[in-house]
Amino acid sequence: MQQSVSFPSGKVDYIFYRKDAYSRPSFEQLMHLYHLQNVVIVTDEHVAKMYEPLLKGHKTLVVPPLESSKDLHTIGALSRQLLDLGADRNTLLIGMGGGVVTDIVGFLASVYMRGVSFGFIPTTLLGMVDAAVGGKNGVNLGLNKNLIGTITQPKFIFYDTAFLQTLPNIEWSNGFAEIIKYACIFDSQLFDELSANNISHYKDDSEVLISLIERCVAWKNKTVTEDEKETGVRKLLNFGHTAAHAIENMYELPHGKAVAIGMVIACMLSEQITHLGKDATVRVKALLQLYHLPVSHAINAAKAMEILKADKKRKGDHIDYIVLEKIGQAAVRPLPFDVIENALKEYASHN
């Protein structure tokens, strides 16, 4: 199935490959669909090794599968390799991998020769439901996550859930952190559905899994088409991410785990700011734990606050923070630094 979504900056084709979701991944279908010839694939070491037969015969660049790969040094090194391969403005870059790869490739394509076309083949659940969608691309500056980047839409995103069958359990949990985020801020019915099931329910049923992915992609696309540059409603997608971005690189946490912790902190703030009921916070924690995500972690509140003060969402002495009004409904609130720091200290005191 293929559908196209138009954003202010361009159109994206979403291709959901459904012939046999548990067969060998088949991006040759994609190559045929777009008549792709002048292509360079960028992937990580894990994917390159696991899918070596798929990549055979294609120009391929490989990066370490680490968050630390998301920096300007990597962008410079890949740019030099592209130049050595003879890549020009007519070259299409394909990012094949998880969120690290899609972030790198989207940014690389945005700046190489002042912009070349690119597409994504996400191979993780987190990549499929969130990281590859929406046009945000970027790299880190030290501990400051995604501080340098662009908002540029890919030409296509190709979905084949066969890639997910090789994922370790931790990567399934990472992906569900973002799925739970959508449920918390937009979709109480999805929250209830997730609460009634578990990872195995989705992992073992390809059609149920694809429907879940499509549902999350639809929520993100609806938000991004309304506010591509993140001046309003798109900010809601940062639920859990403000604190997560401060602690993710500090403690070298997987993104999903950091977001889970960030959602707990956001719920604590919500109890204070929007008078969210404590029962809602309990429900969010229970759902995170059901999907094997952490709700507690020792943190250095002062260090986290230091990083938060350099957050992209900072405005003077406050940050636009995403809080819950109720499950399925979120709001943006400009919170002073001292309010956020007190919440971080309270969280740290219980861990």
C-alpha positions as a Markdown table, in Angstrom:
| # | Residue | x | y | z |
|---|---|---|---|---|
| 1 | Met | 0.0 | 0.0 | 0.0 |
| 2 | Gln | 1.2 | 3.5 | -0.8 |
| 3 | Gln | 0.0 | 6.8 | 0.3 |
| 4 | Ser | 1.3 | 10.3 | 0.0 |
| 5 | Val | 1.2 | 13.2 | 2.5 |
| 6 | Ser | 1.9 | 16.8 | 1.5 |
| 7 | Phe | 3.8 | 19.0 | 3.9 |
| 8 | Pro | 4.6 | 22.7 | 3.4 |
| 9 | Ser | 8.2 | 21.7 | 2.4 |
| 10 | Gly | 7.2 | 18.8 | 0.1 |
| 11 | Lys | 5.5 | 15.5 | -0.4 |
| 12 | Val | 6.4 | 12.2 | 1.2 |
| 13 | Asp | 5.4 | 8.8 | 0.0 |
| 14 | Tyr | 4.6 | 6.2 | 2.7 |
| 15 | Ile | 5.0 | 2.7 | 1.3 |
| 16 | Phe | 3.8 | -0.1 | 3.5 |
| 17 | Tyr | 5.0 | -3.4 | 2.1 |
| 18 | Arg | 2.4 | -6.1 | 3.1 |
| 19 | Lys | 2.9 | -9.0 | 0.7 |
| 20 | Asp | 4.3 | -11.2 | 3.5 |
| 21 | Ala | 5.4 | -9.3 | 6.6 |
| 22 | Tyr | 7.5 | -12.2 | 7.8 |
| 23 | Ser | 9.4 | -12.9 | 4.6 |
| 24 | Arg | 12.8 | -11.6 | 3.8 |
| 25 | Pro | 12.9 | -7.8 | 3.7 |
| 26 | Ser | 12.5 | -6.6 | 0.1 |
| 27 | Phe | 13.7 | -3.2 | -0.6 |
| 28 | Glu | 14.3 | -4.3 | -4.2 |
| 29 | Gln | 10.6 | -3.5 | -4.5 |
| 30 | Leu | 11.4 | 0.0 | -3.6 |
| 31 | Met | 14.3 | 0.2 | -6.1 |
| 32 | His | 12.0 | -1.0 | -8.8 |
| 33 | Leu | 9.1 | 1.4 | -7.8 |
| 34 | Tyr | 11.3 | 4.5 | -8.1 |
| 35 | His | 13.6 | 3.2 | -10.9 |
| 36 | Leu | 16.5 | 4.0 | -8.5 |
| 37 | Gln | 20.0 | 3.9 | -10.0 |
| 38 | Asn | 22.1 | 6.8 | -8.7 |
| 39 | Val | 21.8 | 5.7 | -5.0 |
| 40 | Val | 24.0 | 5.6 | -1.9 |
| 41 | Ile | 22.8 | 3.7 | 1.1 |
| 42 | Val | 23.9 | 4.7 | 4.5 |
| 43 | Thr | 23.4 | 2.2 | 7.3 |
| 44 | Asp | 25.0 | 1.1 | 10.6 |
| 45 | Glu | 27.3 | -1.8 | 11.3 |
| 46 | His | 24.6 | -4.1 | 12.8 |
| 47 | Val | 22.3 | -3.7 | 9.8 |
| 48 | Ala | 25.1 | -3.9 | 7.3 |
| 49 | Lys | 26.2 | -7.3 | 8.7 |
| 50 | Met | 22.6 | -8.7 | 9.2 |
| 51 | Tyr | 21.4 | -7.7 | 5.7 |
| 52 | Glu | 24.6 | -8.1 | 3.7 |
| 53 | Pro | 22.9 | -10.0 | 0.9 |
| 54 | Leu | 20.4 | -7.1 | 0.5 |
| 55 | Leu | 23.1 | -4.5 | 0.3 |
| 56 | Lys | 25.3 | -6.4 | -2.1 |
| 57 | Gly | 25.8 | -4.5 | -5.3 |
| 58 | His | 24.8 | -1.1 | -3.9 |
| 59 | Lys | 27.1 | 1.7 | -2.9 |
| 60 | Thr | 27.0 | 1.6 | 0.9 |
| 61 | Leu | 28.4 | 3.7 | 3.7 |
| 62 | Val | 28.5 | 2.4 | 7.2 |
| 63 | Val | 28.5 | 4.2 | 10.6 |
| 64 | Pro | 28.8 | 2.8 | 14.1 |
| 65 | Pro | 25.3 | 2.1 | 15.7 |
| 66 | Leu | 25.8 | 4.5 | 18.5 |
| 67 | Glu | 24.2 | 7.8 | 19.6 |
| 68 | Ser | 27.8 | 9.2 | 19.6 |
| 69 | Ser | 27.9 | 8.8 | 15.8 |
| 70 | Lys | 25.4 | 11.7 | 15.6 |
| 71 | Asp | 27.9 | 14.5 | 15.4 |
| 72 | Leu | 29.5 | 16.9 | 12.9 |
| 73 | His | 32.6 | 14.7 | 12.6 |
| 74 | Thr | 30.5 | 11.9 | 11.2 |
| 75 | Ile | 28.8 | 14.3 | 8.8 |
| 76 | Gly | 32.2 | 15.5 | 7.6 |
| 77 | Ala | 33.5 | 12.0 | 7.2 |
| 78 | Leu | 30.4 | 10.8 | 5.3 |
| 79 | Ser | 30.5 | 13.9 | 3.0 |
| 80 | Arg | 34.1 | 13.1 | 2.1 |
| 81 | Gln | 33.1 | 9.5 | 1.3 |
| 82 | Leu | 30.2 | 10.7 | -0.8 |
| 83 | Leu | 32.6 | 12.9 | -2.7 |
| 84 | Asp | 35.0 | 10.0 | -3.2 |
| 85 | Leu | 32.0 | 7.9 | -4.6 |
| 86 | Gly | 31.2 | 10.6 | -7.1 |
| 87 | Ala | 27.9 | 11.5 | -5.5 |
| 88 | Asp | 26.4 | 14.6 | -7.0 |
| 89 | Arg | 23.1 | 16.6 | -6.7 |
| 90 | Asn | 21.3 | 13.9 | -8.6 |
| 91 | Thr | 22.3 | 11.2 | -6.1 |
| 92 | Leu | 19.6 | 9.8 | -3.8 |
| 93 | Leu | 20.7 | 8.9 | -0.2 |
| 94 | Ile | 18.8 | 6.1 | 1.5 |
| 95 | Gly | 19.0 | 5.9 | 5.3 |
| 96 | Met | 18.5 | 2.2 | 6.3 |
| 97 | Gly | 18.5 | 1.7 | 10.0 |
| 98 | Gly | 17.1 | 3.1 | 13.2 |
| 99 | Gly | 16.8 | 6.6 | 14.5 |
| 100 | Val | 20.5 | 7.3 | 14.6 |
| 101 | Val | 20.9 | 6.5 | 10.9 |
| 102 | Thr | 17.8 | 8.4 | 9.8 |
| 103 | Asp | 18.8 | 11.5 | 11.8 |
| 104 | Ile | 22.3 | 11.4 | 10.3 |
| 105 | Val | 21.1 | 10.8 | 6.7 |
| 106 | Gly | 18.4 | 13.4 | 6.8 |
| 107 | Phe | 20.8 | 16.0 | 8.0 |
| 108 | Leu | 23.6 | 14.9 | 5.6 |
| 109 | Ala | 21.3 | 15.0 | 2.6 |
| 110 | Ser | 20.1 | 18.5 | 3.7 |
| 111 | Val | 23.6 | 19.9 | 3.6 |
| 112 | Tyr | 25.6 | 17.9 | 1.1 |
| 113 | Met | 26.0 | 20.0 | -2.0 |
| 114 | Arg | 23.3 | 22.2 | -0.4 |
| 115 | Gly | 20.8 | 19.5 | -0.5 |
| 116 | Val | 20.1 | 16.2 | -2.2 |
| 117 | Ser | 17.1 | 13.9 | -2.2 |
| 118 | Phe | 16.8 | 11.2 | 0.4 |
| 119 | Gly | 14.5 | 8.4 | 1.6 |
| 120 | Phe | 14.3 | 6.1 | 4.6 |
| 121 | Ile | 14.0 | 2.4 | 5.2 |
| 122 | Pro | 13.5 | 2.3 | 9.0 |
| 123 | Thr | 14.5 | -1.1 | 10.5 |
| 124 | Thr | 13.4 | -0.5 | 14.1 |
| 125 | Leu | 10.0 | 0.0 | 15.6 |
| 126 | Leu | 11.1 | 3.4 | 17.0 |
| 127 | Gly | 12.3 | 4.4 | 13.6 |
| 128 | Met | 9.0 | 3.4 | 11.9 |
| 129 | Val | 6.6 | 5.1 | 14.3 |
| 130 | Asp | 8.6 | 8.2 | 15.1 |
| 131 | Ala | 12.2 | 8.9 | 14.2 |
| 132 | Ala | 11.9 | 8.6 | 10.4 |
| 133 | Val | 8.6 | 10.6 | 10.3 |
| 134 | Gly | 8.2 | 14.3 | 10.3 |
| 135 | Gly | 11.3 | 15.8 | 8.6 |
| 136 | Lys | 13.4 | 16.5 | 11.7 |
| 137 | Asn | 17.0 | 15.7 | 11.1 |
| 138 | Gly | 20.0 | 16.5 | 13.3 |
| 139 | Val | 23.1 | 15.7 | 15.2 |
| 140 | Asn | 24.2 | 16.3 | 18.8 |
| 141 | Leu | 26.6 | 18.9 | 20.1 |
| 142 | Gly | 28.3 | 17.2 | 23.1 |
| 143 | Leu | 25.6 | 16.2 | 25.5 |
| 144 | Asn | 23.1 | 18.5 | 23.9 |
| 145 | Lys | 20.9 | 16.3 | 21.7 |
| 146 | Asn | 19.9 | 17.3 | 18.2 |
| 147 | Leu | 21.1 | 20.9 | 18.7 |
| 148 | Ile | 22.2 | 21.1 | 15.1 |
| 149 | Gly | 19.8 | 20.1 | 12.4 |
| 150 | Thr | 17.2 | 20.9 | 9.8 |
| 151 | Ile | 13.5 | 20.2 | 9.0 |
| 152 | Thr | 13.6 | 18.6 | 5.6 |
| 153 | Gln | 11.2 | 15.9 | 4.4 |
| 154 | Pro | 12.3 | 12.6 | 2.8 |
| 155 | Lys | 11.1 | 11.6 | -0.6 |
| 156 | Phe | 9.7 | 8.3 | 0.8 |
| 157 | Ile | 9.6 | 6.1 | 3.8 |
| 158 | Phe | 9.5 | 2.4 | 3.1 |
| 159 | Tyr | 8.0 | 0.1 | 5.7 |
| 160 | Asp | 8.6 | -3.6 | 5.9 |
| 161 | Thr | 7.9 | -5.2 | 9.2 |
| 162 | Ala | 10.1 | -8.2 | 8.3 |
| 163 | Phe | 13.0 | -6.0 | 9.5 |
| 164 | Leu | 11.5 | -6.0 | 13.0 |
| 165 | Gln | 11.7 | -9.8 | 13.4 |
| 166 | Thr | 15.5 | -9.5 | 14.0 |
| 167 | Leu | 15.1 | -6.9 | 16.7 |
| 168 | Pro | 16.2 | -7.7 | 20.2 |
| 169 | Asn | 13.6 | -7.2 | 22.9 |
| 170 | Ile | 15.1 | -4.0 | 24.2 |
| 171 | Glu | 14.4 | -2.4 | 20.8 |
| 172 | Trp | 10.8 | -3.4 | 20.8 |
| 173 | Ser | 10.5 | -1.7 | 24.2 |
| 174 | Asn | 12.2 | 1.4 | 22.8 |
| 175 | Gly | 9.7 | 1.7 | 20.1 |
| 176 | Phe | 6.8 | 1.3 | 22.4 |
| 177 | Ala | 7.9 | 4.3 | 24.4 |
| 178 | Glu | 7.0 | 6.5 | 21.4 |
| 179 | Ile | 3.8 | 4.6 | 20.8 |
| 180 | Ile | 2.8 | 5.1 | 24.5 |
| 181 | Lys | 3.7 | 8.8 | 24.0 |
| 182 | Tyr | 1.1 | 9.1 | 21.2 |
| 183 | Ala | -1.5 | 7.4 | 23.4 |
| 184 | Cys | -0.8 | 9.8 | 26.2 |
| 185 | Ile | -1.1 | 13.0 | 24.3 |
| 186 | Phe | -3.6 | 12.2 | 21.6 |
| 187 | Asp | -5.4 | 8.8 | 21.8 |
| 188 | Ser | -7.0 | 7.5 | 25.0 |
| 189 | Gln | -8.5 | 4.6 | 23.1 |
| 190 | Leu | -5.0 | 3.5 | 22.0 |
| 191 | Phe | -3.9 | 3.9 | 25.7 |
| 192 | Asp | -6.6 | 1.4 | 26.7 |
| 193 | Glu | -5.7 | -0.9 | 23.9 |
| 194 | Leu | -2.1 | -1.0 | 24.8 |
| 195 | Ser | -3.0 | -1.5 | 28.5 |
| 196 | Ala | -5.1 | -4.6 | 27.5 |
| 197 | Asn | -2.2 | -6.2 | 25.5 |
| 198 | Asn | 1.6 | -6.5 | 25.6 |
| 199 | Ile | 4.6 | -6.6 | 23.2 |
| 200 | Ser | 3.9 | -10.2 | 22.2 |
| 201 | His | 0.4 | -9.4 | 21.0 |
| 202 | Tyr | 1.8 | -7.0 | 18.4 |
| 203 | Lys | 5.1 | -8.9 | 17.7 |
| 204 | Asp | 3.2 | -12.1 | 16.8 |
| 205 | Asp | 0.5 | -10.6 | 14.5 |
| 206 | Ser | 1.9 | -8.8 | 11.5 |
| 207 | Glu | -1.4 | -7.1 | 10.5 |
| 208 | Val | -2.1 | -5.8 | 14.1 |
| 209 | Leu | 1.5 | -4.5 | 14.1 |
| 210 | Ile | 1.2 | -2.8 | 10.8 |
| 211 | Ser | -2.1 | -1.2 | 11.8 |
| 212 | Leu | -0.5 | 0.1 | 15.0 |
| 213 | Ile | 2.4 | 1.6 | 13.1 |
| 214 | Glu | 0.0 | 3.2 | 10.6 |
| 215 | Arg | -2.0 | 4.7 | 13.5 |
| 216 | Cys | 1.1 | 6.3 | 15.0 |
| 217 | Val | 2.3 | 7.6 | 11.7 |
| 218 | Ala | -1.1 | 9.1 | 11.0 |
| 219 | Trp | -1.0 | 11.0 | 14.4 |
| 220 | Lys | 2.4 | 12.4 | 13.7 |
| 221 | Asn | 1.6 | 13.4 | 10.1 |
| 222 | Lys | -1.6 | 15.1 | 11.2 |
| 223 | Thr | 0.4 | 17.1 | 13.7 |
| 224 | Val | 3.3 | 17.9 | 11.4 |
| 225 | Thr | 1.1 | 19.0 | 8.5 |
| 226 | Glu | -0.5 | 21.5 | 10.8 |
| 227 | Asp | 2.8 | 22.8 | 12.2 |
| 228 | Glu | 5.9 | 21.6 | 10.3 |
| 229 | Lys | 8.3 | 24.1 | 11.9 |
| 230 | Glu | 7.1 | 23.4 | 15.5 |
| 231 | Thr | 5.7 | 26.8 | 16.4 |
| 232 | Gly | 2.5 | 25.4 | 17.9 |
| 233 | Val | 0.8 | 22.0 | 18.0 |
| 234 | Arg | 3.9 | 20.0 | 17.0 |
| 235 | Lys | 5.5 | 20.9 | 20.3 |
| 236 | Leu | 3.1 | 18.3 | 21.8 |
| 237 | Leu | 5.2 | 15.6 | 20.3 |
| 238 | Asn | 8.0 | 16.5 | 22.7 |
| 239 | Phe | 6.0 | 15.0 | 25.6 |
| 240 | Gly | 8.6 | 13.2 | 27.8 |
| 241 | His | 11.4 | 14.3 | 25.5 |
| 242 | Thr | 12.5 | 17.5 | 27.3 |
| 243 | Ala | 13.9 | 15.7 | 30.4 |
| 244 | Ala | 14.8 | 12.7 | 28.2 |
| 245 | His | 17.1 | 14.7 | 26.1 |
| 246 | Ala | 18.9 | 16.0 | 29.2 |
| 247 | Ile | 19.5 | 12.5 | 30.6 |
| 248 | Glu | 19.8 | 10.3 | 27.5 |
| 249 | Asn | 23.4 | 11.2 | 26.7 |
| 250 | Met | 24.4 | 11.7 | 30.3 |
| 251 | Tyr | 23.7 | 8.1 | 31.1 |
| 252 | Glu | 24.0 | 6.6 | 27.7 |
| 253 | Leu | 20.4 | 5.4 | 27.8 |
| 254 | Pro | 18.5 | 4.0 | 24.8 |
| 255 | His | 16.2 | 6.7 | 23.5 |
| 256 | Gly | 13.0 | 4.8 | 24.5 |
| 257 | Lys | 14.1 | 4.3 | 28.1 |
| 258 | Ala | 15.0 | 8.0 | 28.4 |
| 259 | Val | 11.6 | 9.0 | 27.0 |
| 260 | Ala | 9.9 | 6.7 | 29.5 |
| 261 | Ile | 11.6 | 8.4 | 32.4 |
| 262 | Gly | 10.9 | 11.8 | 30.8 |
| 263 | Met | 7.2 | 10.9 | 30.6 |
| 264 | Val | 7.1 | 10.0 | 34.3 |
| 265 | Ile | 8.8 | 13.4 | 35.2 |
| 266 | Ala | 6.3 | 15.2 | 32.9 |
| 267 | Cys | 3.4 | 13.5 | 34.7 |
| 268 | Met | 4.8 | 14.7 | 38.0 |
| 269 | Leu | 4.9 | 18.2 | 36.7 |
| 270 | Ser | 1.4 | 17.7 | 35.3 |
| 271 | Glu | 0.0 | 16.9 | 38.7 |
| 272 | Gln | 1.3 | 20.4 | 39.8 |
| 273 | Ile | 0.6 | 22.4 | 36.6 |
| 274 | Thr | -2.7 | 21.0 | 35.3 |
| 275 | His | -3.8 | 19.1 | 38.4 |
| 276 | Leu | -3.6 | 15.8 | 36.6 |
| 277 | Gly | -4.9 | 13.1 | 38.9 |
| 278 | Lys | -2.3 | 10.9 | 40.6 |
| 279 | Asp | -4.3 | 7.9 | 39.3 |
| 280 | Ala | -3.4 | 9.0 | 35.7 |
| 281 | Thr | 0.3 | 9.0 | 36.6 |
| 282 | Val | -0.1 | 5.6 | 38.1 |
| 283 | Arg | -1.7 | 4.3 | 34.9 |
| 284 | Val | 1.1 | 5.8 | 32.8 |
| 285 | Lys | 3.8 | 4.1 | 35.0 |
| 286 | Ala | 1.9 | 0.8 | 34.8 |
| 287 | Leu | 1.7 | 0.9 | 31.0 |
| 288 | Leu | 5.4 | 1.8 | 30.7 |
| 289 | Gln | 6.3 | -1.2 | 33.0 |
| 290 | Leu | 4.0 | -3.5 | 31.0 |
| 291 | Tyr | 6.2 | -2.8 | 27.9 |
| 292 | His | 9.4 | -3.3 | 29.9 |
| 293 | Leu | 10.3 | 0.4 | 30.2 |
| 294 | Pro | 11.8 | 2.0 | 33.3 |
| 295 | Val | 9.9 | 4.4 | 35.5 |
| 296 | Ser | 12.8 | 5.1 | 37.8 |
| 297 | His | 16.5 | 5.9 | 37.3 |
| 298 | Ala | 19.1 | 7.6 | 39.5 |
| 299 | Ile | 19.8 | 11.1 | 38.0 |
| 300 | Asn | 21.9 | 14.1 | 38.8 |
| 301 | Ala | 19.2 | 16.8 | 38.9 |
| 302 | Ala | 21.7 | 19.7 | 38.8 |
| 303 | Lys | 23.6 | 18.3 | 35.8 |
| 304 | Ala | 20.4 | 17.5 | 34.0 |
| 305 | Met | 19.2 | 21.1 | 34.6 |
| 306 | Glu | 22.4 | 22.5 | 33.3 |
| 307 | Ile | 21.8 | 20.6 | 30.0 |
| 308 | Leu | 18.2 | 21.6 | 29.9 |
| 309 | Lys | 19.1 | 25.3 | 30.0 |
| 310 | Ala | 20.6 | 24.8 | 26.5 |
| 311 | Asp | 17.5 | 23.1 | 25.2 |
| 312 | Lys | 16.2 | 24.2 | 21.8 |
| 313 | Lys | 12.9 | 25.0 | 23.4 |
| 314 | Arg | 14.3 | 27.5 | 25.9 |
| 315 | Lys | 12.9 | 31.0 | 25.8 |
| 316 | Gly | 14.7 | 33.2 | 28.3 |
| 317 | Asp | 14.3 | 31.8 | 31.7 |
| 318 | His | 11.7 | 29.2 | 30.9 |
| 319 | Ile | 11.1 | 26.2 | 28.6 |
| 320 | Asp | 7.9 | 25.2 | 26.7 |
| 321 | Tyr | 7.1 | 22.0 | 28.6 |
| 322 | Ile | 4.5 | 19.4 | 27.5 |
| 323 | Val | 2.2 | 18.3 | 30.3 |
| 324 | Leu | -0.9 | 16.1 | 30.4 |
| 325 | Glu | -4.3 | 17.5 | 31.2 |
| 326 | Lys | -5.7 | 14.0 | 31.1 |
| 327 | Ile | -4.7 | 10.8 | 29.3 |
| 328 | Gly | -5.2 | 11.5 | 25.6 |
| 329 | Gln | -4.9 | 15.2 | 25.9 |
| 330 | Ala | -1.7 | 17.3 | 26.4 |
| 331 | Ala | -0.9 | 21.0 | 26.5 |
| 332 | Val | 2.2 | 23.3 | 26.2 |
| 333 | Arg | 3.1 | 25.2 | 29.3 |
| 334 | Pro | 6.0 | 27.7 | 29.6 |
| 335 | Leu | 7.6 | 26.6 | 32.8 |
| 336 | Pro | 10.3 | 28.5 | 34.7 |
| 337 | Phe | 13.6 | 26.8 | 35.3 |
| 338 | Asp | 13.0 | 26.6 | 39.0 |
| 339 | Val | 9.8 | 24.7 | 38.6 |
| 340 | Ile | 11.5 | 22.1 | 36.3 |
| 341 | Glu | 14.5 | 21.9 | 38.6 |
| 342 | Asn | 12.3 | 21.2 | 41.6 |
| 343 | Ala | 10.6 | 18.4 | 39.7 |
| 344 | Leu | 13.9 | 16.9 | 38.7 |
| 345 | Lys | 15.1 | 17.0 | 42.3 |
| 346 | Glu | 11.9 | 15.4 | 43.5 |
| 347 | Tyr | 12.3 | 12.6 | 41.0 |
| 348 | Ala | 15.9 | 12.2 | 41.9 |
| 349 | Ser | 15.1 | 12.0 | 45.6 |
| 350 | His | 12.8 | 9.0 | 45.0 |
| 351 | Asn | 15.5 | 7.2 | 43.0 |
